[in-house]
Amino acid sequence: MFLSCLFSLVKDPRDRVFGVLGLFDEETHVLFSDLGYRKSPQEIFRAATEAILTTSTPALEYLTLIHSVRRDNPNTQSPSWAWHLDYSGAEDIFQNNQIIMPENLGTNNKPRIEDGVLQAEALLFDEVVLAYPNFSSENFEKLVLDMVFKQLNGIDDATEWQEVFEKLSPIYFRLLEGSAGEFDPRQQYEGWVARVALREWEISREKDENADSWRGVPLSLLQQKCTLREKEYDVMIMSSMLRLDQDQKLMDEGRNIFVTAKGYSGLGVYGKNGAGYASAVQVHDKIVVFPGVEQPIVLRPCGDTEYRVIGPAFVPGIEKDESLEERIKDSMEQILIR
């Protein structure tokens, strides 16, 4: 119910709760009996989250719908587990990772709130070891190239090139298009990145005209990858990429790409761009799997045993990790979220 309200423009954000409250049963109505428009949006959103935790199964699925990193005013701060029903578009929701839970998975306790702290069972599966800056309208092409060249440096074989893109291109594709398309994004992004790289080489004042490589990648390989394989789709994607230079959204906030200790690359929620703001997902953040929740969730340590919710993540390949099912069965632990 609340999900449908995320895509609705309203004058008062509290309407995203009260506008659908009449559709719920009496048990849920009781949870809102002493609330009204005299309460702040933060109080209403917290009550809505507590209602979800009390009545829904799986209770924590709402964590996959968080749009951006919270930047609360310290004077009105609400718990990080409280779902702020801010406006978002369907393309902002990750739906690509689907972690399948083992059959007959037992958990000791349903998530619960005590003294403002959410207690829940979870698997601390991985940790972020490298976090790139948030994408913005100014840094988009440079940031993509820096990430690609860092992984391609020294590669002179087309097969290895494709292995790198096997990891990275689904993330770039998800960043721009929002969901999977009707064609293989790897083939298209290879060509786009190669053309951008050659353009950078052509205008560079630091290049060696006699060298046969650029930033560690053979020029012959870049030229080979420039070939348009599906011209219609390739031009469409190039246009989408280049339009980001004028994308007003990226002037205010952007996602960032991260790398984990297990070698996965991922894409996080939106974070604020501009001076004074850190990357949305940061080094030492944890990649966490909750029972019944199909997307991995990023949590940030805040002390020895407590965490804050950052939001869902798109981590291609994590659902195929051979150790995941066994660890979900055997390595769940109780964690505290403020």
Contacts in CASP RR format, 6 or more apart in sequence:
PFRMAT RR
TARGET T0000
AUTHOR 0000-0000-0000
METHOD contacts of the structure
MODEL  1
MFLSCLFSLVKDPRDRVFGVLGLFDEETHVLFSDLGYRKSPQEIFRAATE
AILTTSTPALEYLTLIHSVRRDNPNTQSPSWAWHLDYSGAEDIFQNNQII
MPENLGTNNKPRIEDGVLQAEALLFDEVVLAYPNFSSENFEKLVLDMVFK
QLNGIDDATEWQEVFEKLSPIYFRLLEGSAGEFDPRQQYEGWVARVALRE
WEISREKDENADSWRGVPLSLLQQKCTLREKEYDVMIMSSMLRLDQDQKL
MDEGRNIFVTAKGYSGLGVYGKNGAGYASAVQVHDKIVVFPGVEQPIVLR
PCGDTEYRVIGPAFVPGIEKDESLEERIKDSMEQILIR
1 20 0 8 1.000
1 23 0 8 1.000
1 24 0 8 1.000
2 16 0 8 1.000
2 17 0 8 1.000
2 20 0 8 1.000
2 48 0 8 1.000
2 52 0 8 1.000
2 62 0 8 1.000
2 83 0 8 1.000
2 85 0 8 1.000
3 65 0 8 1.000
4 20 0 8 1.000
5 15 0 8 1.000
5 16 0 8 1.000
5 17 0 8 1.000
5 19 0 8 1.000
5 20 0 8 1.000
5 85 0 8 1.000
6 16 0 8 1.000
6 65 0 8 1.000
6 67 0 8 1.000
6 85 0 8 1.000
6 86 0 8 1.000
6 87 0 8 1.000
6 88 0 8 1.000
6 89 0 8 1.000
7 87 0 8 1.000
7 88 0 8 1.000
7 89 0 8 1.000
7 90 0 8 1.000
8 16 0 8 1.000
8 87 0 8 1.000
9 87 0 8 1.000
10 16 0 8 1.000
10 87 0 8 1.000
12 37 0 8 1.000
12 41 0 8 1.000
13 41 0 8 1.000
13 45 0 8 1.000
13 85 0 8 1.000
13 86 0 8 1.000
14 36 0 8 1.000
14 37 0 8 1.000
14 39 0 8 1.000
14 41 0 8 1.000
14 44 0 8 1.000
16 85 0 8 1.000
17 32 0 8 1.000
17 44 0 8 1.000
17 45 0 8 1.000
17 47 0 8 1.000
17 48 0 8 1.000
17 85 0 8 1.000
18 36 0 8 1.000
18 37 0 8 1.000
18 44 0 8 1.000
21 28 0 8 1.000
21 29 0 8 1.000
21 32 0 8 1.000
22 29 0 8 1.000
27 55 0 8 1.000
28 51 0 8 1.000
28 55 0 8 1.000
31 47 0 8 1.000
31 50 0 8 1.000
31 51 0 8 1.000
31 54 0 8 1.000
32 47 0 8 1.000
32 51 0 8 1.000
35 43 0 8 1.000
35 44 0 8 1.000
35 47 0 8 1.000
36 44 0 8 1.000
39 47 0 8 1.000
40 76 0 8 1.000
41 84 0 8 1.000
42 76 0 8 1.000
42 78 0 8 1.000
42 82 0 8 1.000
42 84 0 8 1.000
43 78 0 8 1.000
45 78 0 8 1.000
45 82 0 8 1.000
45 83 0 8 1.000
45 84 0 8 1.000
45 85 0 8 1.000
46 78 0 8 1.000
46 79 0 8 1.000
46 82 0 8 1.000
48 83 0 8 1.000
48 85 0 8 1.000
49 62 0 8 1.000
49 81 0 8 1.000
49 82 0 8 1.000
49 83 0 8 1.000
50 113 0 8 1.000
52 59 0 8 1.000
52 62 0 8 1.000
52 83 0 8 1.000
53 59 0 8 1.000
53 60 0 8 1.000
53 111 0 8 1.000
53 112 0 8 1.000
53 113 0 8 1.000
53 118 0 8 1.000
56 62 0 8 1.000
58 290 0 8 1.000
58 291 0 8 1.000
58 292 0 8 1.000
58 293 0 8 1.000
59 110 0 8 1.000
59 111 0 8 1.000
60 111 0 8 1.000
60 120 0 8 1.000
60 290 0 8 1.000
60 292 0 8 1.000
60 293 0 8 1.000
60 297 0 8 1.000
61 292 0 8 1.000
61 293 0 8 1.000
61 294 0 8 1.000
62 83 0 8 1.000
63 81 0 8 1.000
63 83 0 8 1.000
63 290 0 8 1.000
63 293 0 8 1.000
63 295 0 8 1.000
63 297 0 8 1.000
63 309 0 8 1.000
63 311 0 8 1.000
63 312 0 8 1.000
64 93 0 8 1.000
64 94 0 8 1.000
64 293 0 8 1.000
64 294 0 8 1.000
64 295 0 8 1.000
64 297 0 8 1.000
64 312 0 8 1.000
65 83 0 8 1.000
65 93 0 8 1.000
65 312 0 8 1.000
66 83 0 8 1.000
66 269 0 8 1.000
66 309 0 8 1.000
66 311 0 8 1.000
66 312 0 8 1.000
67 86 0 8 1.000
67 88 0 8 1.000
67 92 0 8 1.000
67 269 0 8 1.000
67 270 0 8 1.000
68 86 0 8 1.000
68 253 0 8 1.000
68 269 0 8 1.000
68 270 0 8 1.000
68 271 0 8 1.000
68 280 0 8 1.000
69 269 0 8 1.000
69 270 0 8 1.000
69 271 0 8 1.000
69 272 0 8 1.000
69 280 0 8 1.000
69 310 0 8 1.000
69 311 0 8 1.000
70 80 0 8 1.000
70 84 0 8 1.000
70 309 0 8 1.000
71 272 0 8 1.000
72 78 0 8 1.000
78 84 0 8 1.000
79 116 0 8 1.000
79 117 0 8 1.000
79 118 0 8 1.000
79 337 0 8 1.000
79 338 0 8 1.000
80 308 0 8 1.000
80 309 0 8 1.000
80 337 0 8 1.000
80 338 0 8 1.000
81 113 0 8 1.000
81 118 0 8 1.000
81 309 0 8 1.000
81 337 0 8 1.000
81 338 0 8 1.000
91 177 0 8 1.000
91 178 0 8 1.000
91 179 0 8 1.000
92 270 0 8 1.000
94 174 0 8 1.000
94 267 0 8 1.000
94 295 0 8 1.000
94 312 0 8 1.000
94 313 0 8 1.000
94 314 0 8 1.000
95 179 0 8 1.000
96 170 0 8 1.000
96 174 0 8 1.000
96 179 0 8 1.000
96 180 0 8 1.000
96 314 0 8 1.000
96 316 0 8 1.000
97 294 0 8 1.000
97 295 0 8 1.000
97 296 0 8 1.000
97 313 0 8 1.000
97 314 0 8 1.000
97 315 0 8 1.000
97 316 0 8 1.000
97 317 0 8 1.000
97 318 0 8 1.000
97 319 0 8 1.000
98 294 0 8 1.000
98 295 0 8 1.000
98 319 0 8 1.000
99 289 0 8 1.000
99 293 0 8 1.000
99 294 0 8 1.000
99 295 0 8 1.000
99 296 0 8 1.000
99 318 0 8 1.000
99 319 0 8 1.000
99 324 0 8 1.000
100 294 0 8 1.000
100 319 0 8 1.000
100 325 0 8 1.000
101 291 0 8 1.000
101 292 0 8 1.000
101 328 0 8 1.000
102 325 0 8 1.000
102 328 0 8 1.000
102 329 0 8 1.000
105 291 0 8 1.000
105 292 0 8 1.000
105 328 0 8 1.000
105 329 0 8 1.000
106 291 0 8 1.000
107 121 0 8 1.000
107 291 0 8 1.000
107 332 0 8 1.000
108 121 0 8 1.000
108 334 0 8 1.000
109 119 0 8 1.000
109 120 0 8 1.000
109 121 0 8 1.000
109 334 0 8 1.000
111 118 0 8 1.000
111 119 0 8 1.000
111 120 0 8 1.000
111 121 0 8 1.000
112 118 0 8 1.000
112 119 0 8 1.000
112 120 0 8 1.000
113 119 0 8 1.000
116 338 0 8 1.000
117 306 0 8 1.000
117 336 0 8 1.000
117 337 0 8 1.000
117 338 0 8 1.000
118 336 0 8 1.000
118 337 0 8 1.000
118 338 0 8 1.000
119 334 0 8 1.000
119 335 0 8 1.000
119 336 0 8 1.000
119 337 0 8 1.000
120 290 0 8 1.000
120 334 0 8 1.000
120 335 0 8 1.000
120 337 0 8 1.000
121 290 0 8 1.000
121 291 0 8 1.000
121 332 0 8 1.000
121 333 0 8 1.000
121 334 0 8 1.000
121 335 0 8 1.000
122 288 0 8 1.000
122 289 0 8 1.000
122 290 0 8 1.000
122 291 0 8 1.000
122 332 0 8 1.000
122 333 0 8 1.000
122 335 0 8 1.000
123 288 0 8 1.000
123 289 0 8 1.000
123 290 0 8 1.000
123 327 0 8 1.000
123 328 0 8 1.000
123 331 0 8 1.000
123 332 0 8 1.000
123 333 0 8 1.000
124 286 0 8 1.000
124 288 0 8 1.000
124 333 0 8 1.000
124 335 0 8 1.000
125 286 0 8 1.000
125 287 0 8 1.000
125 288 0 8 1.000
125 289 0 8 1.000
125 296 0 8 1.000
125 318 0 8 1.000
125 324 0 8 1.000
125 327 0 8 1.000
126 260 0 8 1.000
126 261 0 8 1.000
126 262 0 8 1.000
126 264 0 8 1.000
126 286 0 8 1.000
126 287 0 8 1.000
126 318 0 8 1.000
127 260 0 8 1.000
127 261 0 8 1.000
127 284 0 8 1.000
127 285 0 8 1.000
127 286 0 8 1.000
127 287 0 8 1.000
128 258 0 8 1.000
128 259 0 8 1.000
128 260 0 8 1.000
128 261 0 8 1.000
128 281 0 8 1.000
128 282 0 8 1.000
128 283 0 8 1.000
128 284 0 8 1.000
128 285 0 8 1.000
128 286 0 8 1.000
128 287 0 8 1.000
128 298 0 8 1.000
129 259 0 8 1.000
129 260 0 8 1.000
129 261 0 8 1.000
129 283 0 8 1.000
130 258 0 8 1.000
130 259 0 8 1.000
130 283 0 8 1.000
131 256 0 8 1.000
131 258 0 8 1.000
131 259 0 8 1.000
131 279 0 8 1.000
131 281 0 8 1.000
131 282 0 8 1.000
131 283 0 8 1.000
131 285 0 8 1.000
132 143 0 8 1.000
132 146 0 8 1.000
132 147 0 8 1.000
132 256 0 8 1.000
132 257 0 8 1.000
132 258 0 8 1.000
132 279 0 8 1.000
133 139 0 8 1.000
133 143 0 8 1.000
133 256 0 8 1.000
133 279 0 8 1.000
134 253 0 8 1.000
134 254 0 8 1.000
134 255 0 8 1.000
134 256 0 8 1.000
134 270 0 8 1.000
134 271 0 8 1.000
134 272 0 8 1.000
134 273 0 8 1.000
134 277 0 8 1.000
134 279 0 8 1.000
134 280 0 8 1.000
135 143 0 8 1.000
135 175 0 8 1.000
135 244 0 8 1.000
135 250 0 8 1.000
135 254 0 8 1.000
135 255 0 8 1.000
135 256 0 8 1.000
136 250 0 8 1.000
136 251 0 8 1.000
136 254 0 8 1.000
136 273 0 8 1.000
136 274 0 8 1.000
137 244 0 8 1.000
137 245 0 8 1.000
137 246 0 8 1.000
137 247 0 8 1.000
137 250 0 8 1.000
137 251 0 8 1.000
140 241 0 8 1.000
140 244 0 8 1.000
140 245 0 8 1.000
140 250 0 8 1.000
141 196 0 8 1.000
141 241 0 8 1.000
144 172 0 8 1.000
144 193 0 8 1.000
144 196 0 8 1.000
145 193 0 8 1.000
145 196 0 8 1.000
145 197 0 8 1.000
145 200 0 8 1.000
147 168 0 8 1.000
147 257 0 8 1.000
148 164 0 8 1.000
148 168 0 8 1.000
148 193 0 8 1.000
148 197 0 8 1.000
149 197 0 8 1.000
149 215 0 8 1.000
149 216 0 8 1.000
149 217 0 8 1.000
151 164 0 8 1.000
151 167 0 8 1.000
151 168 0 8 1.000
152 161 0 8 1.000
152 164 0 8 1.000
152 216 0 8 1.000
152 217 0 8 1.000
153 215 0 8 1.000
153 216 0 8 1.000
153 217 0 8 1.000
154 216 0 8 1.000
154 217 0 8 1.000
155 161 0 8 1.000
155 164 0 8 1.000
155 217 0 8 1.000
155 221 0 8 1.000
156 217 0 8 1.000
156 218 0 8 1.000
156 221 0 8 1.000
158 221 0 8 1.000
158 224 0 8 1.000
158 225 0 8 1.000
161 190 0 8 1.000
161 221 0 8 1.000
161 225 0 8 1.000
162 186 0 8 1.000
162 190 0 8 1.000
165 186 0 8 1.000
165 189 0 8 1.000
165 190 0 8 1.000
165 193 0 8 1.000
166 186 0 8 1.000
167 265 0 8 1.000
167 316 0 8 1.000
168 189 0 8 1.000
168 265 0 8 1.000
169 185 0 8 1.000
169 186 0 8 1.000
169 189 0 8 1.000
169 190 0 8 1.000
170 185 0 8 1.000
170 186 0 8 1.000
170 316 0 8 1.000
171 257 0 8 1.000
171 265 0 8 1.000
171 266 0 8 1.000
171 267 0 8 1.000
171 314 0 8 1.000
171 316 0 8 1.000
172 185 0 8 1.000
172 189 0 8 1.000
173 180 0 8 1.000
173 181 0 8 1.000
173 185 0 8 1.000
173 189 0 8 1.000
174 267 0 8 1.000
174 314 0 8 1.000
175 255 0 8 1.000
175 257 0 8 1.000
175 267 0 8 1.000
176 237 0 8 1.000
176 240 0 8 1.000
176 241 0 8 1.000
176 244 0 8 1.000
177 185 0 8 1.000
177 240 0 8 1.000
183 230 0 8 1.000
183 233 0 8 1.000
185 237 0 8 1.000
187 229 0 8 1.000
187 230 0 8 1.000
188 229 0 8 1.000
188 230 0 8 1.000
188 233 0 8 1.000
188 234 0 8 1.000
188 237 0 8 1.000
189 237 0 8 1.000
190 225 0 8 1.000
191 225 0 8 1.000
191 226 0 8 1.000
191 227 0 8 1.000
191 228 0 8 1.000
191 229 0 8 1.000
191 234 0 8 1.000
192 234 0 8 1.000
192 237 0 8 1.000
192 238 0 8 1.000
192 241 0 8 1.000
193 225 0 8 1.000
194 221 0 8 1.000
194 222 0 8 1.000
194 223 0 8 1.000
194 224 0 8 1.000
194 225 0 8 1.000
194 226 0 8 1.000
195 226 0 8 1.000
195 238 0 8 1.000
197 214 0 8 1.000
197 215 0 8 1.000
197 217 0 8 1.000
197 222 0 8 1.000
198 214 0 8 1.000
198 219 0 8 1.000
198 222 0 8 1.000
198 223 0 8 1.000
198 226 0 8 1.000
200 214 0 8 1.000
201 207 0 8 1.000
201 214 0 8 1.000
201 219 0 8 1.000
201 222 0 8 1.000
204 214 0 8 1.000
207 214 0 8 1.000
211 219 0 8 1.000
212 218 0 8 1.000
212 219 0 8 1.000
212 220 0 8 1.000
213 219 0 8 1.000
214 222 0 8 1.000
228 234 0 8 1.000
244 250 0 8 1.000
250 273 0 8 1.000
251 273 0 8 1.000
252 272 0 8 1.000
252 273 0 8 1.000
253 270 0 8 1.000
253 271 0 8 1.000
253 272 0 8 1.000
253 273 0 8 1.000
254 270 0 8 1.000
254 271 0 8 1.000
254 273 0 8 1.000
254 280 0 8 1.000
255 267 0 8 1.000
255 268 0 8 1.000
255 269 0 8 1.000
255 270 0 8 1.000
255 271 0 8 1.000
255 280 0 8 1.000
256 267 0 8 1.000
256 268 0 8 1.000
256 271 0 8 1.000
256 279 0 8 1.000
256 280 0 8 1.000
256 281 0 8 1.000
257 265 0 8 1.000
257 266 0 8 1.000
257 267 0 8 1.000
257 268 0 8 1.000
258 265 0 8 1.000
258 266 0 8 1.000
258 267 0 8 1.000
258 268 0 8 1.000
258 279 0 8 1.000
258 281 0 8 1.000
258 285 0 8 1.000
258 313 0 8 1.000
259 265 0 8 1.000
259 266 0 8 1.000
260 266 0 8 1.000
260 287 0 8 1.000
260 315 0 8 1.000
262 321 0 8 1.000
264 287 0 8 1.000
264 315 0 8 1.000
264 316 0 8 1.000
264 317 0 8 1.000
264 318 0 8 1.000
265 315 0 8 1.000
265 316 0 8 1.000
266 313 0 8 1.000
266 314 0 8 1.000
266 315 0 8 1.000
266 316 0 8 1.000
267 313 0 8 1.000
267 314 0 8 1.000
267 315 0 8 1.000
268 280 0 8 1.000
268 281 0 8 1.000
268 298 0 8 1.000
268 310 0 8 1.000
268 311 0 8 1.000
268 312 0 8 1.000
268 313 0 8 1.000
268 314 0 8 1.000
269 280 0 8 1.000
269 281 0 8 1.000
269 298 0 8 1.000
269 310 0 8 1.000
269 311 0 8 1.000
269 312 0 8 1.000
269 313 0 8 1.000
270 280 0 8 1.000
271 277 0 8 1.000
271 279 0 8 1.000
271 280 0 8 1.000
280 310 0 8 1.000
281 298 0 8 1.000
281 310 0 8 1.000
281 313 0 8 1.000
282 300 0 8 1.000
284 300 0 8 1.000
284 301 0 8 1.000
285 298 0 8 1.000
285 299 0 8 1.000
285 300 0 8 1.000
285 301 0 8 1.000
285 310 0 8 1.000
286 298 0 8 1.000
286 299 0 8 1.000
286 300 0 8 1.000
286 301 0 8 1.000
286 307 0 8 1.000
287 296 0 8 1.000
287 297 0 8 1.000
287 298 0 8 1.000
287 313 0 8 1.000
287 315 0 8 1.000
287 318 0 8 1.000
288 296 0 8 1.000
288 297 0 8 1.000
288 298 0 8 1.000
288 299 0 8 1.000
288 307 0 8 1.000
288 335 0 8 1.000
289 296 0 8 1.000
289 297 0 8 1.000
289 324 0 8 1.000
289 328 0 8 1.000
290 297 0 8 1.000
291 328 0 8 1.000
291 332 0 8 1.000
295 312 0 8 1.000
295 313 0 8 1.000
295 314 0 8 1.000
296 312 0 8 1.000
296 313 0 8 1.000
296 315 0 8 1.000
296 318 0 8 1.000
297 309 0 8 1.000
297 310 0 8 1.000
297 311 0 8 1.000
297 312 0 8 1.000
297 313 0 8 1.000
298 309 0 8 1.000
298 310 0 8 1.000
298 311 0 8 1.000
298 312 0 8 1.000
298 313 0 8 1.000
299 307 0 8 1.000
299 308 0 8 1.000
299 309 0 8 1.000
299 310 0 8 1.000
299 335 0 8 1.000
299 337 0 8 1.000
300 307 0 8 1.000
300 308 0 8 1.000
300 310 0 8 1.000
301 307 0 8 1.000
302 308 0 8 1.000
302 338 0 8 1.000
305 335 0 8 1.000
305 336 0 8 1.000
306 335 0 8 1.000
306 336 0 8 1.000
306 337 0 8 1.000
306 338 0 8 1.000
307 335 0 8 1.000
307 336 0 8 1.000
307 337 0 8 1.000
307 338 0 8 1.000
308 337 0 8 1.000
308 338 0 8 1.000
309 337 0 8 1.000
318 324 0 8 1.000
END
